[in-house]
Amino acid sequence: MSIRRLPEHLVNRIAAGEVVERPASALKELVENAVDAGAMRIDVRLSAGGIDLIDVSDDGCGMTPADMALALERHATSKLPGDDIEHVATMGFRGEALPSIASVARLSLESRVRGADGWRRVVDNGRVVEEAPAALPPGTRVRVEGLFEKVPARRKFLRTPRSEYAAALDVMKRLAMARPDIGFSLEHDGRRTLSVPPGQTRPERVAALTDRDLAENSVAVDLVRGDYQLGGVAGIPTFNRGAADHQYLFVNGRPVKDRLLIGAVRGAYADFLARDRHPVVALFLDLPPTEVDVNVHPAKTEVRFRDATLVRGMIVSGLRRALEEAGHRSAQPAAADALGLWQAEPVASPGPAMPLWSQGGEPRAQGYAQFHDRRPTFSPPPMARAEPAYAPLPESVSHPMGVARGQVNKTYIVAEAEDGLVIVDQHAAHERLVLERMRRALEGGTIASQALLLPEVVELEEPACDRLEERAAELAEFGLDLERFGPNAVLVRATPALLGHGDVKSLVTDLADELAAFDQALSLKEKLEAVAATMACHGSVRAGRVLSVAEMNALLREMEVTPHSGQCNHGRPTWIKLAHGDIEKLFGRR
Amino acid sequence: MKATIERANLLRSLGHVQSVVERRNTIPILSNVLIEAMADGSMRLMATDLDLQINETMEAASVEVAGSTTVSAHTLFDIVRKLPEGTQVSLTASDGKMQVVAARSRYSLNTLPRDDFPIIAEGDLPTKFELPAVTLRQIIDKTRFAISTEETRYYLNGIFLHVADDGQPVLKAAATDGHRLARVTVPRPEGAEGMPDIIVPRKCVAELRKLLDEVEGTVEVTLSATKIRFGLGTAVLTSKLIDGTFPDYNRVIPTGNDKILKIDPKAFMAGVDRVSTIALEKTRAVKMALEPDRITLSVTSPENGTAAEEVPGEYGSDAFEIGFNARYLMDILSQIESETVEVHLADAAAPTLIRENDKSPALYVLMPMRV
């Protein structure tokens, strides 16, 4: 059999396999082109999840008829003016997308440069079928119909329109989040499912695309190190989710799915969240184009950093710093709703509040439900830094957590702050305080390690052993002494004394897996923290203990100065606040 | 079955067998005790958890009808325990029930068929020897604290017994949890030559120790590579052995430790106990600073502060510091009965040997802690 050079249309189809695997990936390429064209508005229409139709129109710079012909050639692009692939400033640059899509669908391209006439070019599965003048506003409009209709092998692998639509929506959200200055809209089968105006700020855009409550339950991340700049929003730990689907990373405005992000986010939130809860974050990393390689994969969802350790360090410390500032903030949807109302003129009548609360949990739930839909749209001032509109008692002025007024059910401390009623779960709060104290002690001293009489040999794969060996010094600081023992095993000589008679083998295996997945030895620290947390739990005030007013006040004052006191060790809130306005709402006075 | 037994007799025997029975069982009959009344006027009780089995023989006041049945061991034990002293207990089994009648109390207990009761097949037990109960008590007392509870290294969950020839024939018992080791050496009893190396499981050790309190004289030990049987007067304890290889512990017993500390174990232990009060953590690390004839114990707690105490001791080598887990140290020191103890040290990271003197049967090895 002789070797032959493949014809152009086959080459395009092969390339289409890499770039376009499903409607969502075609949509991504088209919207990215629109973004690169400098559009201010991008409107997308889909039908049947994009399988039948993808229609992207923008108000960007447009193309001349000659450019349009060229744009449908392979490796033709306007985005690399020089020959320098190291300095990619646009989303696309490979010049593959349009010809690839055109080779597997019916693609009609209409474009008009400002001050010139529009032109239209239709390509059906790689063959030009129509070329004519067209009437349209300045910009470009691309219609892709019948994707993979002539490629049954691919068509078979498409999912249902619903799940194709879900993928397309995710792509749109990521792209829209990356560019808050551009307006986006998405219409699916005639129903408008996404619409964001141009000229938003990042937090507004992120909140609009994820969860409306995020705006009030997040902190801003802002960290600059040399040429690297990290910005974005991070949800506070009590605002968590069951799945890690709301974690976004943008590198130079490009949405990226990277395991580096997952590991770094987990590391940053490790002390605040249970293992199966996930925070909401959207991080924007800007760095010189030479520091990152985006040309890893045709779909460009993966990138390679020249200095991955620095990037990870920045994400972890940026998030940590932002969360430190969150201090004792605590939030949950109900408290956030209540918070939105606090600015109303307060009525200083703490008296009726007590009988209300003694009715149990149900009135609270109803009360919140009533004013849930009347949430104001403005962004409220940060919790616990209230302006003194009215001071009911002089001593409460300087205390954001208020002054203890009593104890309910021997479990909850009721305090009166200047802006409302604070309810504290005494066990959860004290547990957190004890843990923070213990953690400071742990950080201050060295971790005692118990040497093993019979060193334990743990057999692992060679790369896993290499990774562990590389981090041996770091692990030794946590009290785990490892030594390489032949190519496929490590020898454990000492373990952290706190862990007692743990299962050494599974600990080391877990660590090796984590180093592979996240490049971080999380579980060792987590295990130590877990022991500390158990001890903190035993060493703290239990629910059901009667506290004196002095004790309650001492607890509140300590919460104000302890970082991360707003959530317990499992990410639940330790306190909630009911503003005066909310109390009035509950009585129907306003 | 119909028999009458003195309450005290029944209570003592039930007390022996009921602790073998686990509180919670997935196989219902394992909660039960097998009761057999013999025509010759004796009774047999039997309980098992499938790994460990106990047989107890006692004298009945009278056996009217020989027979057997099984009832819940813990329930019967509780009933007999609460009966007034000196009563005669009558047990009658018929139609799936067992009637317990004593004084004015009457119970009717559900039974399970005795044929379903599992019995450990002992097989052939070729090795047979006798040990004085005192010696066996000593072996257990001095080693059991070091038995590991970690299930992943199951081969450490027991006492390792083996015979050796160190100039004279000896029987050695060792236990370790990976952090410390305890070993007792006794002269080899007659008949133990050629004995296989065995690991006696923790639960068997615990039950055996309880039974030994009531035994004087000797205990008859018969064993094979997989089973062991202890004959203790009226009780016979049969256990499966741990099927695993005990690590070669002789390697970790240091022989070249040249820094020797001689100290009063009681004073030493009391000192360790006092300074470790300040530590809040589970692992109370105590630091020991050794200078010629001056031993300083200290504990630092990040929360509470520090504690220090000087203990008198005889030490003549270079000064250095070493850390230990206070609990481990106290576990070992509490086993020492003599006036002085020898602590053989090398450096802050090497295993430390502790023993009464070079003639004492017991020897302990402890790994230091890095603090």
Interface residues (C-beta under 8 A of the other chain):
Chain A: R437 M438 R440 A441 L442 G444 G445 T446 A448 S449 Q450 A451 L452 L453 L454 E456 G479 A494 A497 L498 G500 H501 G502 D503 K505 S506 V531 M535 G539
Chain B: S148 T149 E150 T152 T176 D177 G178 H179 R180 L181 P247 Y249 V252 L280 E281 K282 T283 A285 T300 P302 E303 G323 N325 A349 P351 V365 M367 P368 M369 R370 V371
